[in-house]
């Protein structure tokens, strides 16, 4: 059973580990060869090579199936309306809700005359002192208010100045639309990490910045999408302040990351009348299957915690927009799998049929890679012409003279933090944290401490989203043993849950005559670190400990064996990072899974006759410390 002293002991030993390493010898790295392998020569060796990915995908497959069945079981529009209400509440919860509206303090800071269109440079505050830089493309020929289109950018480092976006937005304006585009945070003029003193960017713009500033938001129960969506909603607010814009005719379209925001904003803002997400819509199950190899970039805004667990997929985002005119733009060679796009489209077709709106749904496929290609741009022109201008003439895109990025700056320096200062996602996070901070009560008695510990355990169980209760029996198999001078090393495999097996090394002194204290060793690089002759684990055995070293799922011998061009643990492109994002989508975070593996090890040790169950300790190294 899990004893009360375990958590306290683990903290003590983490702090003490550096002393132990110095006393017993420096770490020598991961030993080479197969001597310490537990499963390498097993008939099931291939199982362990893909176990972690197979487990996550298995959970996702079950969740996908349940969600799909709920769509198939919808009988009428009334049931669909109830589902839309649930989905909206769910979506808002997953992003951390939306802020209150505050003054935009918008202003035009420049204007370019480009023949048949104006390009106005816009600044506004989506939140107090959280500055947004944008461009408003306006047609010169207009007899009254014209339809407005908000077009969020994809993951271009130069944001709104990306060449293809310039062509797209200028062309829409020439057709009679007022088009507003902005720099997404972390792109263009809105770096969140730029240092005004050194004039340097500590992080690359776009995906790396999104990951760097977005990943900490998971700890707050928020998501980076909250800020990106809010910037978009406030952009529509700005469009509706302009007398040139028909407030009742608002469309949204964007590609890639802009397609993500198109789907999100269309789902949440009822003012959007026509929508076209481009090169984004697929199915999360399909996307999870290829992300580690096809597009392994940081994108926390696309990975909302518990999405699949809550029965939400791309089809549900589009369901929230139904029955208004919706066109999906897709590329057959995209890293957003086209198979998922087609499956999602079939589901959304059923939704539109239930609402008698089949004519308002369409899908366009082009034989191309991931980009805002001419074919997809032309499809967008036709779609918005039809539904916002009531025109069906298929006029072609004409050439657009591209602007130098500096010509489109809305700030003097080209960076908001340099020219205006203001808030960043990081500073806004700190403000959110101050309100949410878990405050430790004053402890006056042992009873107060016990109540606080119980409260902590309940909260931890809720966050981990899995059963962590002790198990009286743990399925176990033996895979061999090593006989070394003074001690033996048993090779064990235990089962944490169906489809998850944990390779284990158990060190025991040959002179052991009574129950002994035990150290559970957790290292993010695997159980074999320090398991070589003369290593730390041997020295611990020599001074009287039983030592249990394990490979929690995805570590050591259970790392996902897939070809990758970067380090397995690369912070923005690594396999580990992508597996973690996938685990978030299922609501079973990787850390929780590994904690469960570690607790099963404690259960296993509690069953061993040589272990003193009142003296179970944890020694953790690196990321292993989180598991304690």
C-alpha positions as CSV (number, residue, x, y, z in Angstrom):
1,X,0.0,0.0,0.0
2,X,1.0,3.6,-0.5
3,X,2.4,4.8,2.9
4,X,2.0,8.4,4.2
5,X,5.8,8.9,4.4
6,X,6.3,8.4,0.6
7,X,5.7,12.0,-0.5
8,X,7.8,13.5,2.3
9,X,10.6,11.0,1.7
10,X,10.6,11.7,-2.0
11,X,11.1,15.4,-1.5
12,X,13.9,14.8,1.0
13,X,15.7,12.5,-1.4
14,X,15.4,14.8,-4.4
15,X,17.1,17.5,-2.3
16,X,19.7,14.9,-1.1
17,X,20.4,13.3,-4.5
18,X,23.3,15.6,-5.4
19,X,25.0,14.6,-2.2
20,X,24.5,10.9,-2.9
21,X,25.9,11.3,-6.4
22,X,29.0,13.1,-5.1
23,X,29.5,10.5,-2.4
24,X,29.0,7.5,-4.6
25,X,30.6,8.6,-7.8
26,X,29.6,10.8,-10.8
27,X,26.9,9.6,-13.2
28,X,28.6,7.8,-16.1
29,X,25.7,8.2,-18.6
30,X,23.6,5.5,-20.1
31,X,25.5,2.2,-20.3
32,X,26.0,0.7,-23.8
33,X,25.1,-2.9,-24.8
34,X,22.2,-5.1,-23.8
35,X,23.3,-6.2,-20.3
36,X,20.8,-4.0,-18.6
37,X,18.0,-4.5,-21.2
38,X,14.9,-6.1,-19.8
39,X,12.7,-6.4,-23.0
40,X,15.2,-6.1,-25.9
41,X,15.3,-9.8,-26.5
42,X,11.7,-10.5,-25.5
43,X,9.4,-12.0,-28.1
44,X,7.3,-8.9,-27.5
45,X,10.1,-6.4,-28.1
46,X,8.3,-4.7,-30.9
47,X,5.4,-4.1,-28.5
48,X,7.5,-1.8,-26.3
49,X,8.9,0.2,-29.2
50,X,5.4,1.7,-29.9
51,X,3.7,1.0,-26.6
52,X,3.3,4.6,-25.5
53,X,2.0,5.8,-28.8
54,X,-0.3,2.8,-29.2
55,X,-1.7,3.4,-25.7
56,X,-2.4,7.1,-26.3
57,X,-3.9,6.4,-29.8
58,X,-6.0,3.6,-28.3
59,X,-7.5,6.0,-25.8
60,X,-8.1,8.5,-28.6
61,X,-9.7,5.9,-30.8
62,X,-12.2,4.9,-28.1
63,X,-13.0,8.6,-27.4
64,X,-13.3,9.3,-31.2
65,X,-15.7,6.3,-31.5
66,X,-17.9,7.5,-28.6
67,X,-18.0,11.0,-30.1
68,X,-18.8,9.8,-33.6
69,X,-21.6,7.6,-32.3
70,X,-23.1,10.6,-30.5
71,X,-23.2,12.5,-33.8
72,X,-24.8,9.5,-35.6
73,X,-27.5,9.2,-32.9
74,X,-28.7,12.8,-33.3
75,X,-32.3,12.6,-34.5
76,X,-33.5,16.1,-35.1
77,X,-32.7,19.8,-35.0
78,X,-33.9,20.2,-31.4
79,X,-31.4,17.6,-30.1
80,X,-28.7,19.3,-32.2
81,X,-29.4,22.7,-30.5
82,X,-28.9,21.1,-27.1
83,X,-25.7,19.6,-28.3
84,X,-24.5,23.0,-29.6
85,X,-25.2,24.5,-26.2
86,X,-23.1,21.8,-24.5
87,X,-20.3,22.2,-27.0
88,X,-20.1,25.9,-26.6
89,X,-19.8,25.6,-22.8
90,X,-17.2,22.8,-23.2
91,X,-15.1,24.9,-25.6
92,X,-15.1,27.9,-23.4
93,X,-14.1,25.9,-20.4
94,X,-11.2,24.3,-22.3
95,X,-9.7,27.6,-23.3
96,X,-10.2,29.1,-19.8
97,X,-13.2,31.3,-20.7
98,X,-13.1,34.8,-22.3
99,X,-12.2,38.1,-20.8
100,X,-14.5,41.1,-20.3
101,X,-14.5,43.7,-23.0
102,X,-12.5,46.8,-22.3
103,X,-12.0,50.0,-24.4
104,X,-10.3,49.3,-27.7
105,X,-8.5,52.7,-27.8
106,X,-8.2,52.1,-31.6
107,X,-6.4,54.5,-33.9
108,X,-5.2,54.7,-37.5
109,X,-1.5,55.3,-37.5
110,X,-0.8,55.3,-41.2
111,X,-2.4,55.0,-44.6
112,X,-1.1,53.7,-48.0
113,X,-2.8,54.6,-51.3
114,X,-2.5,51.7,-53.6
115,X,-4.7,52.7,-56.5
116,X,-8.0,51.0,-56.1
117,X,-7.6,50.2,-52.4
118,X,-6.4,51.9,-49.2
119,X,-4.3,50.0,-46.7
120,X,-4.7,51.5,-43.2
121,X,-2.4,50.7,-40.4
122,X,-4.3,50.0,-37.2
123,X,-3.5,49.8,-33.5
124,X,-5.9,48.8,-30.8
125,X,-5.9,47.1,-27.4
126,X,-7.6,43.8,-27.1
127,X,-7.0,43.9,-23.4
128,X,-5.7,47.0,-21.5
129,X,-2.2,47.8,-22.8
130,X,-2.1,44.5,-24.8
131,X,-1.5,46.1,-28.2
132,X,-2.6,44.6,-31.5
133,X,-1.1,45.7,-34.8
134,X,-3.2,45.3,-38.0
135,X,-4.0,46.3,-41.5
136,X,-7.4,47.3,-42.9
137,X,-7.7,46.9,-46.6
138,X,-10.5,49.1,-48.0
139,X,-11.9,49.3,-51.5
140,X,-12.0,52.8,-52.8
141,X,-15.1,52.2,-55.0
142,X,-18.1,51.8,-52.7
143,X,-21.5,53.3,-52.6
144,X,-22.2,52.4,-48.9
145,X,-21.1,50.0,-46.2
146,X,-19.4,46.9,-47.5
147,X,-19.1,43.4,-46.1
148,X,-16.2,43.0,-43.6
149,X,-13.9,40.1,-43.5
150,X,-11.5,39.3,-40.6
151,X,-8.6,37.2,-41.9
152,X,-6.3,35.8,-39.2
153,X,-2.8,34.9,-40.3
154,X,-1.1,31.5,-40.1
155,X,2.2,30.8,-38.5
156,X,4.3,33.3,-40.6
157,X,7.1,34.9,-38.8
158,X,6.3,38.3,-40.4
159,X,2.6,37.9,-39.6
160,X,0.4,40.2,-41.7
161,X,3.2,41.0,-44.1
162,X,3.6,37.5,-45.4
163,X,3.5,37.7,-49.2
164,X,0.6,35.2,-49.8
165,X,-1.5,37.0,-47.2
166,X,-0.8,40.4,-48.8
167,X,-2.1,39.0,-52.2
168,X,-5.1,37.4,-50.6
169,X,-6.2,40.4,-48.6
170,X,-5.6,43.0,-51.3
171,X,-7.5,40.8,-53.8
172,X,-10.5,40.5,-51.4
173,X,-10.5,44.3,-51.0
174,X,-10.5,44.8,-54.8
175,X,-13.7,42.6,-54.9
176,X,-15.5,44.9,-52.5
177,X,-14.7,43.7,-49.0
178,X,-13.2,45.6,-46.1
179,X,-10.5,43.1,-44.9
180,X,-8.9,43.3,-41.4
181,X,-5.8,41.2,-40.7
182,X,-3.6,41.4,-37.6
183,X,-0.3,40.1,-36.3
184,X,-1.1,37.1,-34.1
185,X,0.8,37.3,-30.8
186,X,4.3,36.0,-31.2
187,X,4.4,37.0,-34.9
188,X,5.2,40.1,-36.9
189,X,5.3,43.2,-34.6
190,X,4.0,41.3,-31.6
191,X,6.8,39.2,-30.3
192,X,6.1,38.4,-26.6
193,X,9.8,37.7,-25.9
194,X,11.6,40.5,-27.7
195,X,14.1,42.3,-25.5
196,X,14.0,46.1,-26.1
197,X,17.3,46.6,-24.4
198,X,19.4,44.1,-26.5
199,X,17.1,44.4,-29.6
200,X,17.2,40.6,-29.7
201,X,14.6,37.8,-30.0
202,X,15.3,35.1,-27.4
203,X,12.8,32.8,-29.2
204,X,12.0,32.4,-32.8
205,X,8.8,34.0,-33.9
206,X,5.6,32.0,-34.7
207,X,5.5,28.3,-33.4
208,X,8.5,28.5,-31.0
209,X,7.1,31.6,-29.3
210,X,3.7,30.1,-29.2
211,X,5.0,27.1,-27.4
212,X,7.2,29.1,-25.0
213,X,4.5,31.5,-23.9
214,X,1.6,29.0,-24.4
215,X,2.7,25.9,-22.6
216,X,2.7,27.5,-19.1
217,X,-1.0,28.3,-19.6
218,X,-1.8,24.6,-19.1
219,X,-0.8,25.1,-15.5
220,X,-3.5,27.8,-15.1
221,X,-6.2,25.7,-16.7
222,X,-6.1,28.1,-19.7
223,X,-4.9,27.8,-23.2
224,X,-3.0,30.2,-25.5
225,X,-6.1,30.0,-27.8
226,X,-7.9,32.2,-25.2
227,X,-5.7,35.2,-26.1
228,X,-5.7,34.5,-29.9
229,X,-9.4,34.1,-30.0
230,X,-9.9,37.2,-28.0
231,X,-7.7,39.2,-30.3
232,X,-10.0,38.0,-33.2
233,X,-13.2,38.8,-31.4
234,X,-11.9,42.3,-30.7
235,X,-10.9,42.6,-34.3
236,X,-14.5,42.1,-35.3
237,X,-15.4,44.7,-32.7
238,X,-13.1,47.0,-34.4
239,X,-14.6,46.2,-37.9
240,X,-18.0,47.1,-36.5
241,X,-16.8,50.5,-35.4
242,X,-16.0,51.5,-39.0
243,X,-18.7,53.3,-40.9
244,X,-17.4,51.7,-44.1
245,X,-18.4,48.2,-42.9
246,X,-21.8,46.5,-43.0
247,X,-22.2,45.2,-39.5
248,X,-24.6,42.5,-40.6
249,X,-22.2,41.0,-43.2
250,X,-19.1,39.7,-41.4
251,X,-17.0,36.8,-42.7
252,X,-13.9,35.1,-41.4
253,X,-11.3,33.2,-43.3
254,X,-7.6,32.2,-42.7
255,X,-5.1,29.5,-43.5
256,X,-3.1,27.1,-41.3
257,X,-3.0,28.7,-37.9
258,X,-5.4,31.2,-39.4
259,X,-7.6,28.3,-40.2
260,X,-7.5,27.3,-36.6
261,X,-8.6,30.7,-35.5
262,X,-11.3,30.9,-38.2
263,X,-12.8,27.7,-36.8
264,X,-12.5,28.9,-33.2
265,X,-13.9,32.4,-33.8
266,X,-16.7,31.2,-36.1
267,X,-17.7,28.8,-33.3
268,X,-17.9,31.4,-30.6
269,X,-18.8,34.7,-32.2
270,X,-22.4,34.8,-33.5
271,X,-21.7,37.9,-35.6
272,X,-19.8,35.8,-38.1
273,X,-22.1,35.0,-41.0
274,X,-19.8,33.3,-43.5
275,X,-16.8,31.2,-42.7
276,X,-14.0,29.4,-44.6
277,X,-11.2,27.7,-42.6
278,X,-8.3,26.7,-44.9
279,X,-5.7,24.0,-44.5
280,X,-6.7,23.2,-40.9
281,X,-9.8,21.1,-40.7
282,X,-9.1,17.4,-40.3
283,X,-9.9,15.0,-37.4
284,X,-7.8,15.1,-34.2
285,X,-7.4,11.3,-34.3
286,X,-5.9,11.5,-37.7
287,X,-3.8,14.5,-36.8
288,X,-2.4,12.7,-33.7
289,X,-1.2,9.9,-35.8
290,X,1.2,11.9,-37.9
291,X,2.2,14.9,-35.9
292,X,5.5,13.6,-34.5
293,X,6.9,13.1,-38.0
294,X,4.9,15.3,-40.4
295,X,4.7,18.6,-38.5
296,X,6.3,18.4,-35.0
297,X,6.1,22.1,-34.1
298,X,4.9,23.7,-30.9
299,X,1.2,24.6,-31.2
300,X,-0.5,24.6,-27.8
301,X,-3.4,26.7,-29.2
302,X,-4.3,23.7,-31.3
303,X,-4.2,21.2,-28.4
304,X,-6.9,22.1,-25.9
305,X,-6.7,19.9,-22.7
306,X,-9.4,17.2,-22.6
307,X,-10.7,17.9,-26.1
308,X,-11.4,14.3,-27.1
309,X,-12.4,13.3,-23.6
310,X,-15.1,16.0,-23.8
311,X,-16.3,14.6,-27.2
312,X,-15.0,17.5,-29.2
313,X,-13.2,17.3,-32.5
314,X,-13.0,19.6,-35.6
315,X,-16.5,18.5,-36.5
316,X,-17.8,19.9,-33.3
317,X,-16.2,23.3,-33.9
318,X,-18.0,23.4,-37.3
319,X,-21.2,22.2,-35.7
320,X,-21.2,25.3,-33.5
321,X,-21.2,27.4,-36.7
322,X,-24.1,25.5,-38.3
323,X,-26.3,26.2,-40.2
324,X,-24.5,29.3,-41.6
325,X,-22.5,29.2,-44.9
326,X,-19.4,27.2,-44.3
327,X,-16.7,26.1,-46.8
328,X,-13.7,23.9,-45.9
329,X,-10.6,24.5,-47.9
330,X,-8.1,21.6,-47.9
331,X,-5.0,20.4,-49.6
332,X,-4.6,16.7,-50.4
333,X,-0.8,16.7,-49.5
334,X,-1.3,18.6,-46.3
335,X,0.2,17.5,-43.0
336,X,-3.4,18.0,-41.7
337,X,-4.4,14.6,-43.0
338,X,-7.0,14.8,-45.9
339,X,-8.5,11.5,-44.7
340,X,-9.5,13.3,-41.5
341,X,-10.8,16.2,-43.5
342,X,-13.1,14.0,-45.5
343,X,-14.4,12.1,-42.4
344,X,-15.1,15.4,-40.6
345,X,-16.9,16.8,-43.7
346,X,-19.2,13.7,-43.8
347,X,-20.1,14.3,-40.1
348,X,-20.8,18.0,-40.7
349,X,-22.9,17.1,-43.7
350,X,-25.2,15.2,-41.4
351,X,-25.4,18.3,-39.1
352,X,-26.4,20.6,-42.0
353,X,-28.9,18.0,-43.2
354,X,-30.6,18.0,-39.8
355,X,-30.9,21.8,-40.1
356,X,-32.1,21.7,-43.7
357,X,-29.1,23.7,-44.8
358,X,-27.2,21.4,-47.1
359,X,-26.7,24.1,-49.7
360,X,-24.7,26.2,-47.2
361,X,-22.0,23.6,-46.8
362,X,-19.1,22.9,-49.2
363,X,-15.6,21.4,-49.3
364,X,-12.8,22.3,-51.7
365,X,-9.8,20.0,-52.2
366,X,-6.7,21.0,-54.2
367,X,-3.9,18.7,-55.1
368,X,-1.3,20.7,-53.3
369,X,0.7,20.9,-50.1
370,X,0.1,23.0,-47.0
371,X,-0.3,26.6,-48.3
372,X,-2.8,29.3,-49.3
373,X,-2.6,28.2,-52.9
374,X,-4.2,30.1,-55.9
375,X,-6.9,27.4,-56.1
376,X,-7.9,27.8,-52.5
377,X,-7.8,31.6,-52.7
378,X,-10.0,31.5,-55.8
379,X,-12.5,29.2,-53.9
380,X,-12.5,31.7,-51.1
381,X,-13.3,34.6,-53.4
382,X,-16.2,32.7,-54.9
383,X,-17.6,31.7,-51.5
384,X,-17.6,35.2,-50.0
385,X,-18.8,36.8,-53.3
386,X,-21.8,34.4,-53.2
387,X,-22.8,34.8,-49.6
388,X,-21.8,38.4,-48.8
389,X,-22.0,40.2,-52.1
390,X,-24.7,38.0,-53.8
391,X,-22.5,37.7,-56.8
392,X,-21.7,34.5,-58.8
393,X,-19.3,35.9,-61.4
394,X,-16.1,34.0,-61.1
395,X,-13.6,36.8,-61.8
396,X,-10.0,35.8,-61.5
397,X,-7.3,37.1,-59.1
398,X,-5.2,39.9,-60.6
399,X,-1.6,40.6,-59.7
400,X,-0.8,42.4,-56.5
401,X,2.3,44.6,-55.9
402,X,3.8,43.3,-52.7
403,X,4.8,45.7,-49.9
404,X,8.1,45.6,-48.1
405,X,7.5,44.4,-44.5
406,X,8.7,47.7,-43.1
407,X,6.1,49.6,-45.2
408,X,3.4,47.8,-43.2
409,X,4.8,48.4,-39.8
410,X,2.2,50.0,-37.4
411,X,5.0,50.8,-34.9
412,X,8.0,53.0,-35.4
413,X,10.5,50.2,-34.6
414,X,8.6,47.2,-35.9
415,X,8.1,45.8,-32.4
416,X,5.3,46.7,-30.0
417,X,7.4,46.0,-26.9
418,X,10.1,48.4,-28.2
419,X,7.8,51.2,-29.4
420,X,4.9,51.0,-26.9
421,X,5.8,48.5,-24.1
422,X,2.6,47.3,-22.5
423,X,1.5,43.8,-21.5
424,X,2.7,40.4,-22.7
425,X,1.1,37.0,-22.4
426,X,3.6,36.3,-19.7
427,X,2.6,39.4,-17.6
428,X,-1.1,38.7,-18.1
429,X,-0.4,35.1,-17.0
430,X,1.2,36.4,-13.8
431,X,-1.9,38.5,-13.1
432,X,-4.1,35.5,-13.7
433,X,-1.9,33.4,-11.4
434,X,-2.2,35.9,-8.6
435,X,-5.9,35.4,-8.6
436,X,-5.8,31.6,-8.9
437,X,-2.8,31.0,-6.7
438,X,-3.3,28.0,-4.4
439,X,-2.9,29.5,-0.9
440,X,-1.5,27.3,1.9
441,X,-3.6,27.8,5.0
442,X,-2.0,28.4,8.4
443,X,-1.4,25.1,10.1
444,X,-2.0,25.2,13.9
445,X,-2.3,21.5,14.6
446,X,-1.8,18.0,13.3
447,X,-5.5,17.9,12.4
448,X,-5.1,21.1,10.3
449,X,-2.2,19.4,8.5
450,X,-4.1,16.2,7.9
451,X,-7.0,18.2,6.4
452,X,-4.7,20.2,4.2
453,X,-3.0,17.0,3.0
454,X,-6.3,15.4,2.2
455,X,-7.4,18.4,0.2
456,X,-4.1,18.4,-1.7
457,X,-4.5,14.7,-2.5
458,X,-8.1,15.3,-3.8
459,X,-6.9,18.2,-6.0
460,X,-4.0,16.2,-7.3
461,X,-6.3,13.3,-8.2
462,X,-8.6,15.6,-10.0
463,X,-5.9,17.2,-12.0
464,X,-4.3,13.8,-12.9
465,X,-7.7,12.6,-14.2
466,X,-7.0,9.0,-13.4
467,X,-7.3,6.4,-10.7
468,X,-4.3,6.5,-8.5
469,X,-5.6,4.2,-5.7
470,X,-3.2,1.5,-4.4
471,X,-3.6,-2.0,-5.9
472,X,-3.4,-5.0,-3.8
473,X,-2.0,-7.2,-6.6
474,X,0.2,-6.2,-9.5
475,X,0.6,-8.5,-12.5
476,X,4.3,-9.4,-12.8
477,X,6.6,-11.4,-14.9
478,X,10.3,-12.2,-14.7
479,X,12.6,-11.6,-17.6
480,X,15.9,-12.9,-16.2
481,X,18.6,-11.8,-13.7
482,X,22.2,-10.6,-13.5
483,X,24.5,-12.0,-10.9
484,X,27.0,-9.4,-9.7
485,X,29.6,-9.3,-6.9
486,X,27.6,-8.9,-3.7
487,X,24.2,-8.5,-5.2
488,X,21.7,-9.7,-7.8
489,X,19.7,-7.6,-10.3
490,X,16.3,-9.1,-11.2
491,X,14.8,-8.1,-14.5
492,X,11.0,-7.7,-14.0
493,X,8.1,-6.4,-16.1
494,X,4.9,-5.3,-14.3
495,X,1.6,-4.2,-15.7
496,X,0.2,-0.8,-14.7
497,X,-3.0,-1.1,-16.7
498,X,-4.1,-2.9,-19.9
499,X,-1.6,-2.3,-22.7
500,X,1.0,-0.8,-20.4
501,X,4.0,-2.8,-19.1
502,X,6.9,-1.3,-17.2
503,X,10.5,-2.8,-17.5
504,X,12.2,-2.9,-14.1
505,X,15.5,-3.6,-12.5
506,X,15.5,-4.7,-8.9
507,X,18.8,-4.6,-7.0
508,X,19.2,-6.8,-3.9
509,X,22.2,-7.5,-1.7
510,X,23.1,-11.2,-1.4
511,X,23.7,-10.6,2.3
512,X,20.2,-9.4,2.9
513,X,18.8,-11.3,5.9
514,X,15.8,-9.1,6.9
515,X,13.4,-6.6,5.4
516,X,15.3,-3.6,4.0
517,X,14.4,0.0,3.1
518,X,13.9,0.5,-0.7
519,X,14.7,3.3,-3.1
520,X,12.5,3.8,-6.2
521,X,14.8,5.3,-8.9
522,X,13.1,7.5,-11.5
523,X,15.2,9.1,-14.3
524,X,13.9,10.7,-17.4
525,X,16.7,9.1,-19.4
526,X,15.7,5.6,-18.2
527,X,16.3,3.0,-15.5
528,X,19.8,2.0,-16.9
529,X,21.4,5.3,-15.9
530,X,23.6,4.6,-12.9
531,X,22.8,0.9,-13.1
532,X,26.3,0.0,-14.4
533,X,29.0,-1.5,-12.2
534,X,30.2,1.1,-9.8
535,X,27.2,3.3,-10.4
536,X,25.0,5.0,-7.9
537,X,22.4,2.2,-7.7
538,X,25.1,-0.4,-6.9
539,X,26.4,1.9,-4.1
540,X,23.0,2.3,-2.7
541,X,22.6,-1.5,-2.7
542,X,25.9,-1.9,-0.9
543,X,24.8,0.4,2.0
544,X,21.7,-1.6,2.6
545,X,18.9,-0.5,0.3
546,X,16.9,-2.6,-2.1
547,X,16.8,-0.5,-5.3
548,X,14.0,-0.5,-7.9
549,X,14.7,1.3,-11.2
550,X,11.9,1.5,-13.7
551,X,11.1,2.8,-17.2
552,X,7.8,4.6,-16.9
553,X,6.0,4.5,-20.2
554,X,7.7,6.5,-23.0
555,X,11.1,6.4,-21.2
556,X,14.1,4.2,-21.4
557,X,13.3,0.9,-23.2
558,X,9.7,2.1,-23.8
559,X,10.6,5.3,-25.8
560,X,8.6,5.5,-28.9
561,X,10.8,4.2,-31.7
562,X,10.1,6.5,-34.6
563,X,12.5,8.2,-37.0
564,X,13.1,11.9,-36.2
565,X,15.7,14.4,-37.3
566,X,16.1,16.0,-33.8
567,X,16.7,14.9,-30.3
568,X,13.8,12.8,-28.8
569,X,13.5,15.4,-26.0
570,X,13.9,18.5,-28.3
571,X,11.6,21.1,-26.6
572,X,9.7,22.2,-29.8
573,X,10.3,19.4,-32.3
574,X,10.9,16.3,-30.2
575,X,8.8,13.1,-30.1
576,X,8.3,13.5,-26.3
577,X,6.7,16.9,-26.8
578,X,4.3,15.7,-29.4
579,X,3.3,12.7,-27.4
580,X,2.6,15.0,-24.5
581,X,0.4,17.2,-26.6
582,X,-1.5,14.1,-27.8
583,X,-2.0,13.0,-24.2
584,X,-3.4,16.4,-23.3
585,X,-6.1,16.0,-26.1
586,X,-7.2,12.7,-24.4
587,X,-7.4,14.2,-21.0
588,X,-4.8,11.6,-19.7
589,X,-1.7,13.7,-19.4
590,X,1.7,12.0,-19.9
591,X,2.8,13.0,-16.4
592,X,-0.3,11.4,-14.8
593,X,0.4,8.2,-16.8
594,X,4.0,8.1,-15.5
595,X,2.9,8.8,-11.9
596,X,0.5,5.9,-12.2
597,X,3.4,3.7,-13.4
598,X,5.5,4.9,-10.4
599,X,2.7,4.2,-7.9
600,X,2.2,0.7,-9.3
601,X,5.9,0.2,-8.6
602,X,5.2,1.2,-5.0
603,X,2.4,-1.3,-4.9
604,X,4.7,-4.0,-6.4
605,X,7.4,-3.2,-3.8
606,X,4.8,-3.4,-1.0
607,X,4.2,-7.1,-2.0
608,X,7.9,-8.0,-1.9
609,X,9.0,-10.0,1.2
610,X,12.4,-8.3,1.3
611,X,10.9,-4.7,1.5
612,X,10.3,-2.8,4.7
613,X,7.0,-1.1,3.6
614,X,7.4,1.8,6.1
615,X,10.6,2.8,4.5
616,X,9.9,3.3,0.8
617,X,11.8,6.3,-0.7
618,X,12.1,7.9,-4.1
619,X,15.3,9.1,-5.8
620,X,14.4,11.2,-8.9
621,X,16.6,12.8,-11.5
622,X,15.6,15.4,-14.0
623,X,12.1,15.1,-15.2
624,X,11.7,12.1,-12.9
625,X,11.3,14.7,-10.1
626,X,7.9,15.6,-11.4
627,X,6.7,12.0,-11.0
628,X,7.4,12.1,-7.3
